[in-house]
């Protein structure tokens, strides 16, 4: 909980125990009501009653998500232990009897937020330029290098075109470990660029300084880049942030054209209990720092996956493919829409992604061998649930289907059966568990490598 007083340096007491001095962020046990006390030498003690609000997302809906039938028990436990409540934020508190007393003259720590402009590359250049200017202007303060905090701002959805959501602002301030935040807005005209901004005290949320700077456009390297470079820079937002290892139980379904097919066997079974590592890929996990209650999400996500499935036909009788086996490798790369629901207990989502797919099918058995590696448009639909078990590791429970390799399988089955097997549709269905390693730094690594920022 963020606490600030005027003047600064007041002791903070909870239940008679001193927990620190203002300004700062403090851990205070949750209760429906609480009592805070501020004390500063020469001033009158200030007692404040904290008001709490019920945490519907965490204490109510989360119990239903996790326990369902036992939700009433969880809700009652949260109410009894006061875990169901959260304190309302406090503004800066005035300590009476100390009129005219100056605030502490401690060294400030200033972080530079992403400058607001439509160009990602211009935002980065001005952010770095502004860091250098602040370092010259305030040699007695600590100015955090812009490139050191870029990734943290991005994790809170604070980008060159959007600022952090109000409910997440204090969490960002806490992680920045800064006393002040420099925010800027960039306006580009024909010959010059105007940088307008302000420096805000993160504890009191008060603006302590405003400024405006004009920079000739010729002095900014970004203005000399081509329109195509600016265009592809928007793709940085789609850089995956999770390396995923999938364990799945697949099944493959074939639908045949009975009217045109001379083949009358029963070809519909695969091995459905493969429990080894069968999928690796790059995904885009929803950032856990953005989970602050129930929140609908719509976004576009990338997909890069290498998938393996072993297909075996086991039915005998008039099945010409009995005893044949196939190894099916798929390389998928695509981008598609995702709708989701963010919550404190995890992220629920559905995504539909068109992919460019390259399939390698190798068949053996019954004295025949065959292989093919065609490319085609593959459609992937996935329903899943993702939860972070640490700041880096996440688990993803999912079920999905992949379709679009009908022609390749028609060719493979016909070759192995010795007669034409017209496949109307061929799809893979999967239920699985994936373990992911989250690396949000990947976005900036790609950006710096491609566009040269930071070098």
ROSE-88483 format. One line per 10 residues: number of its first residue (from 0); for each residue x, z, y of C-alpha. Coordinates in Angstrom, 3 decimals. Each point is the difference from the previous one (the first is absolute). Layout:
BEGIN
NUM> X Z Y | ... .
//
This chain:
BEGIN
0> 0.000 0.000 0.000 | 1.373 -0.996 3.411 | 0.207 2.834 2.542 | 1.173 -0.164 3.617 | -0.125 2.361 2.975 | 0.696 -0.143 3.718 | 2.617 1.264 0.496 | 1.797 -0.695 -3.243 | 1.762 2.598 -2.115 | -2.990 2.196 -0.837 .
10> 0.081 1.837 -3.308 | -2.672 -1.031 -2.525 | -1.551 2.751 -2.138 | -2.338 -0.417 -2.980 | -1.417 3.201 -1.536 | 2.497 1.989 2.058 | 3.010 -1.891 -1.364 | 2.134 -2.170 2.261 | 0.388 -3.517 -1.407 | 1.966 -1.657 2.819 .
20> -0.031 -0.990 3.658 | -1.737 -2.793 1.854 | 0.076 -2.918 0.077 | 0.049 -1.079 -3.610 | -1.814 -0.725 -3.240 | -1.007 3.028 -2.057 | -1.389 0.557 -3.493 | -3.082 2.205 0.264 | -2.099 0.984 -3.069 | -3.444 -1.592 -0.079 .
30> -3.043 2.149 0.747 | -3.469 -0.602 1.371 | 1.076 2.032 3.022 | 3.426 1.167 1.110 | 1.676 1.977 2.756 | 3.099 -1.047 1.915 | 1.970 2.055 2.502 | 2.494 -1.290 2.560 | 2.430 2.352 1.718 | 2.626 -0.647 2.671 .
40> 1.985 2.550 1.986 | -1.534 0.503 3.427 | -3.289 -1.597 -0.897 | -3.276 1.226 -1.399 | -0.494 -0.355 -3.766 | -2.422 -2.760 -0.923 | -2.326 0.378 -2.988 | -1.764 -3.080 -1.359 | -2.615 -0.287 -2.719 | 0.532 -3.153 -2.047 .
50> -3.074 -1.974 -0.962 | -0.032 -1.834 -3.307 | -1.859 -3.043 -1.261 | -1.022 -0.805 -3.551 | 2.265 -2.531 -1.718 | -2.603 -2.339 -1.480 | 2.534 -2.492 -1.300 | 2.339 2.512 -1.674 | -2.250 2.874 -0.968 | -3.251 -1.766 -0.843 .
60> 0.436 -3.664 -0.996 | 3.424 0.550 -1.567 | -1.481 2.465 -2.479 | -2.550 -2.597 -1.071 | 2.682 -2.643 -0.404 | 2.217 2.185 -2.162 | -2.445 2.163 -1.921 | -3.513 -1.431 0.435 | -1.950 2.327 -2.346 | 2.146 2.954 1.069 .
70> -0.181 -0.890 3.701 | -2.207 3.037 0.878 | 2.656 2.302 -1.452 | 2.756 -1.650 2.033 | -2.085 0.115 3.165 | -0.723 3.707 -0.468 | 3.681 0.767 -0.670 | 1.006 -1.815 3.200 | -2.596 1.954 1.976 | 1.062 3.334 -1.508 .
80> 3.715 -0.596 0.669 | -0.663 -1.537 3.456 | 1.774 -3.196 -1.113 | -3.144 -1.886 1.051 | 0.701 0.577 3.687 | 2.393 -1.473 2.530 | 0.654 1.235 3.535 | -0.960 -2.058 3.009 | 2.985 -1.060 2.147 | 0.968 2.031 3.067 .
90> 1.147 -1.353 3.314 | 2.711 1.531 2.164 | -0.680 3.688 0.721 | 0.706 1.624 3.381 | 1.753 3.394 -0.025 | -1.425 2.066 2.896 | 2.247 1.948 2.366 | 2.861 -2.499 -0.100 | -0.955 -2.343 2.833 | 2.995 -1.944 1.227 .
100> 2.149 0.711 -3.036 | 1.891 -3.142 -1.001 | -0.206 -1.383 -3.491 | 3.023 0.131 -2.275 | 2.838 -2.299 0.952 | 0.981 -0.852 -3.544 | 1.300 -3.424 -0.947 | -2.780 -2.481 -0.655 | -0.170 -2.186 -3.090 | -1.642 -3.318 0.838 .
110> -1.230 -2.530 -2.562 | -0.797 -3.592 0.975 | -3.241 -1.358 -1.461 | -0.519 -3.712 -0.804 | -0.568 -1.855 3.299 | -3.481 -1.527 0.078 | 0.107 -3.798 -0.004 | -1.255 -2.811 -2.219 | 3.552 -0.939 -1.032 | 1.579 2.184 -2.669 .
120> 3.469 -1.298 0.829 | -0.396 0.623 3.743 | -1.291 3.511 -0.718 | 3.103 0.813 -2.039 | 2.379 -1.412 2.604 | -1.630 1.911 2.855 | -0.183 3.192 -2.071 | 3.746 -0.149 -0.570 | 0.633 -0.941 3.638 | -2.155 2.878 1.230 .
130> 1.835 2.468 -2.237 | 3.278 -1.035 1.642 | -1.478 0.301 3.507 | -1.370 3.493 -0.687 | 3.399 1.075 -1.366 | 1.590 -1.015 3.315 | -2.725 1.551 2.154 | -0.147 3.330 -1.861 | 3.531 0.724 -1.252 | -0.892 3.668 -0.483 .
140> -2.864 -0.763 -2.382 | 0.068 -1.196 -3.578 | -1.509 -3.485 -0.283 | -0.756 -0.947 -3.604 | 1.210 -3.571 -0.771 | -3.009 -2.278 -0.249 | 1.134 -1.563 -3.287 | 0.123 3.498 -1.565 | -3.716 0.612 0.539 | -1.445 -3.511 -0.434 .
150> -0.872 0.605 -3.625 | -1.689 3.347 0.647 | -2.211 -1.510 2.693 | -0.914 -2.810 -2.387 | -0.999 2.509 -2.682 | -2.560 1.398 2.437 | -1.318 -3.479 0.870 | 1.622 0.243 3.429 | 1.094 -3.604 0.511 | 0.605 -2.428 2.845 .
160> -3.773 -0.640 0.153 | -1.535 3.391 -0.846 | 0.652 3.667 0.737 | -0.356 2.897 -2.417 | -3.527 1.269 -0.701 | -0.800 3.196 1.988 | -0.546 2.063 -3.153 | 3.490 -0.901 -1.270 | 1.871 0.339 3.288 | 1.175 3.588 -0.465 .
170> 1.221 -0.744 -3.516 | 2.111 -2.831 1.426 | 1.347 2.268 2.754 | 0.924 2.622 -2.575 | 2.002 -2.472 -2.085 | 1.691 -1.513 3.022 | 1.353 3.445 0.938 | -0.113 -1.120 3.633 | -1.146 1.904 3.072 | -0.985 -3.129 1.919 .
180> -1.230 -3.500 -0.784 | 0.762 -3.095 2.082 | -2.820 -2.559 -0.215 | 0.140 -3.469 1.545 | -2.229 -3.021 0.584 | 1.591 -3.440 0.422 | -1.415 -2.804 2.151 | 1.780 -3.365 -0.007 | -0.416 -2.410 2.918 | 1.600 -3.392 0.596 .
190> 3.325 1.306 1.302 | 0.150 3.719 -0.698 | -1.143 2.747 -2.332 | -1.519 3.204 1.342 | 0.485 3.174 -2.045 | -2.448 2.723 1.028 | -0.053 3.365 -1.656 | -0.054 3.751 0.038 | 1.699 2.982 -1.579 | -2.347 2.520 -1.586 .
200> 0.632 3.619 -0.994 | -1.053 0.051 -3.668 | -1.019 3.684 0.130 | -2.202 -0.036 3.096 | -0.938 -3.717 -0.205 | 0.729 -0.209 3.723 | 1.679 -3.006 1.594 | 3.147 1.281 1.723 | 1.342 -3.300 1.344 | -1.104 -3.584 0.584 .
210> 2.183 -3.045 0.502 | -0.049 -3.780 0.418 | 2.894 -2.411 -0.553 | 0.340 -3.741 0.573 | 2.305 -1.995 -2.288 | 0.763 -3.718 0.490 | -1.205 -1.962 -2.996 | 3.387 -1.660 -0.352 | 1.542 3.426 -0.698 | -2.136 0.496 -3.124 .
220> 1.266 -1.687 -3.160 | -3.474 -0.116 -1.498 | -1.176 -2.405 2.690 | 2.545 -2.527 -1.248 | -1.345 0.000 -3.560 | -2.180 -2.868 -1.240 | -3.771 0.245 -0.348 | 0.444 -0.389 -3.749 | 2.233 3.087 -0.147 | -2.654 2.014 1.831 .
230> -2.653 -1.382 -2.344 | 1.740 0.959 -3.242 | 0.862 3.447 1.405 | -3.674 0.930 -0.490 | 0.600 -0.308 -3.743 | 2.117 3.145 0.134 | -3.232 2.008 -0.180 | -0.561 -1.412 -3.504 | 3.352 1.111 -1.431 | -0.707 2.065 -3.174 .
240> 0.879 3.694 0.098 | -0.234 1.035 -3.662 | 1.960 -0.963 -3.118 | -2.440 0.346 -2.898 | 0.475 0.457 -3.765 | -3.202 -0.638 -1.960 | -1.064 1.235 -3.442 | -3.138 -1.761 -1.196 | -2.377 -0.707 -2.862 | -0.832 -3.711 0.404 .
250> -2.597 -2.243 -1.560 | -0.210 -3.769 0.319 | -3.335 -1.837 -0.104 | -0.457 -3.706 -0.756 | -3.222 -1.902 0.571 | -0.159 -3.351 -1.769 | -2.023 -3.083 0.695 | -2.173 -0.168 -3.159 | -1.660 -3.327 0.829 | 3.174 -2.044 0.350 .
260> 2.180 1.946 -2.385 | 0.491 -1.081 -3.617 | 1.481 3.442 -0.581 | -2.447 2.456 -1.565 | 2.221 2.951 -0.883 | -0.272 3.467 1.498 | 2.837 0.349 2.459 | -0.724 3.094 2.049 | 2.271 2.870 -0.976 | 3.261 1.320 1.443 .
270> 2.080 3.095 -0.409 | -1.718 2.473 2.275 | 2.127 3.114 -0.227 | 3.377 -0.890 1.429 | 1.346 3.213 1.519 | 3.466 -1.028 1.158 | 1.224 -0.893 3.459 | -1.588 -3.407 0.549 | -0.118 -0.514 3.755 | 2.337 0.408 2.947 .
280> -0.697 -0.986 3.567 | 0.036 0.582 3.722 | -3.184 1.421 1.491 | -1.233 1.366 3.311 | -1.120 3.612 -0.400 | -2.207 1.632 2.611 | 2.171 2.367 2.035 | -0.684 3.632 -1.022 | 0.604 1.226 3.564 | -3.130 -1.838 1.120 .
290> -2.262 2.042 -2.301 | -1.981 2.239 2.324 | -3.504 0.292 -1.384 | -2.248 -2.747 -1.316 | 0.773 -3.312 1.696 | -0.991 -3.574 -0.951 | 2.866 -2.496 -0.079 | 0.178 -3.776 0.170 | 3.346 -1.736 -0.101 | 1.913 -2.911 -1.523 .
300> 2.522 0.867 -2.703 | 2.809 -1.911 -1.732 | 0.537 -0.247 -3.741 | 3.170 -0.903 -1.902 | -0.317 0.695 -3.715 | 1.714 -0.910 -3.262 | -2.386 0.604 -2.879 | 0.349 -0.228 -3.780 | -2.656 -0.121 -2.714 | 0.325 -0.589 -3.735 .
310> -2.920 -1.970 -1.474 | -0.658 -0.112 -3.758 | -2.833 -1.673 -1.861 | -0.873 2.094 -3.022 | -3.342 -1.258 -1.328 | 0.208 -2.183 -3.086 | -2.738 -2.149 -1.582 | -0.325 -3.296 1.928 | 2.362 1.102 2.758 | 2.806 -2.561 0.203 .
320> 1.975 2.302 2.269 | 0.016 2.986 -2.371 | 3.546 1.313 -0.209 | 1.065 -1.595 3.287 | 1.502 2.117 2.711 | 0.710 -0.646 3.660 | 2.212 1.606 2.609 | -1.541 -0.410 3.436 | 2.094 0.589 3.119 | -1.569 -0.322 3.460 .
330> 1.672 -0.025 3.410 | -2.523 0.575 2.802 | 0.507 -0.145 3.768 | -2.870 0.192 2.469 | -1.793 1.662 2.901 | -3.627 1.061 0.108 | -2.574 2.395 1.467 | -0.423 3.619 -1.044 | -2.801 2.432 0.772 | 0.606 3.678 -0.612 .
340> -0.952 3.581 0.669 | 2.704 2.364 1.216 | -0.355 3.687 -0.813 | 2.116 3.119 -0.326 | -0.122 -0.326 -3.794 | 1.156 -3.594 -0.175 | -0.858 -3.583 0.810 | -2.779 -1.960 -1.720 | 0.141 -3.779 0.351 | -1.157 -3.436 -1.096 .
350> 2.072 -3.106 0.658 | -0.475 -3.699 -0.655 | 3.227 -1.986 0.226 | 0.562 -3.758 -0.410 | 3.471 -0.481 -1.483 | 2.383 -2.807 -0.656 | 0.619 0.574 -3.701 | 2.694 -1.275 -2.307 | -0.802 0.554 -3.667 | 2.331 -0.255 -2.978 .
360> -1.775 -0.129 -3.379 | 1.955 -0.090 -3.235 | -1.806 -0.320 -3.329 | 1.282 0.419 -3.578 | -1.550 0.123 -3.461 | -1.342 -2.164 -2.803 | 3.122 -2.131 0.085 | -0.492 -1.018 3.625 | 1.738 0.876 3.256 | -1.100 -0.810 3.515 .
370> 0.812 0.966 3.575 | -1.255 -0.984 3.451 | 0.581 1.257 3.551 | -2.578 -1.410 2.426 | -0.800 1.192 3.537 | -3.543 0.507 1.228 | -2.226 1.950 2.362 | -0.805 3.359 -1.572 | -2.666 2.413 1.199 | 0.528 3.739 -0.395 .
380> -2.699 2.641 0.541 | 0.961 3.672 -0.225 | -1.875 3.284 0.257 | 2.143 3.105 0.195 | 0.910 3.459 1.215 | 3.374 0.965 1.477 | 1.350 3.492 0.618 | 3.391 1.209 1.207 | 1.570 2.764 -2.099 | 2.963 0.299 2.395 .
390> 1.103 -1.615 3.237 | 1.455 -2.922 -1.987 | -1.726 -0.128 -3.390 | -3.571 -1.175 -0.497 | -2.252 -0.585 -2.999 | -2.493 -2.845 -0.192 | -2.862 -0.148 -2.499 | -1.476 -3.478 -0.067 | -1.960 -2.649 -1.792 | 0.361 -3.668 0.867 .
400> -0.601 -3.538 -1.176 | 2.194 -3.074 0.414 | -1.373 -3.510 -0.454 | 1.140 -3.532 0.726 | 2.115 -1.079 -2.976 | -2.718 -1.865 -1.917 | 1.880 -3.303 -0.293 | 3.232 1.659 -1.146 | -1.778 1.911 -2.756 | -1.975 -3.080 -1.055 .
410> 3.283 -1.845 -0.472 | 1.611 2.934 -1.832 | -2.911 0.638 -2.395 | -0.457 -3.700 -0.772 | 3.664 -0.387 -0.886 | -0.017 3.040 -2.286 | -3.323 -0.866 -1.676 | 0.899 -3.629 -0.625 | -3.249 -1.191 1.618 | -1.567 0.028 3.439 .
420> -1.172 3.453 1.136 | -1.667 -0.432 3.419 | 0.236 3.307 1.837 | -2.678 0.377 2.687 | 1.446 3.255 1.345 | 2.915 2.251 -0.899 | 0.326 3.402 1.644 | 1.944 3.196 -0.474 | -1.622 3.376 0.514 | 2.122 3.091 0.471 .
430> -0.496 3.735 0.150 | 3.163 1.801 0.897 | 2.098 2.612 1.732 | 2.736 -0.927 2.448 | 2.774 2.188 1.367 | 1.118 -1.024 3.458 | 3.006 0.764 2.171 | -0.961 -0.074 3.678 | 2.559 -1.410 2.457 | -1.531 -0.494 3.483 .
440> 3.500 -0.795 1.302 | -0.266 -3.414 -1.664 | -1.922 -1.417 2.960 | 2.802 0.741 2.441 | 2.688 -1.089 -2.469 | -1.639 -3.427 -0.302 | -0.584 -0.213 3.757 | 3.596 0.891 0.822 | 1.384 -2.392 -2.617 | -2.141 -2.953 1.084 .
450> -0.148 0.496 3.756 | 3.213 1.921 0.638 | -1.352 3.105 1.745 | 2.393 2.944 -0.259 | 3.067 -2.142 -0.737 .
//
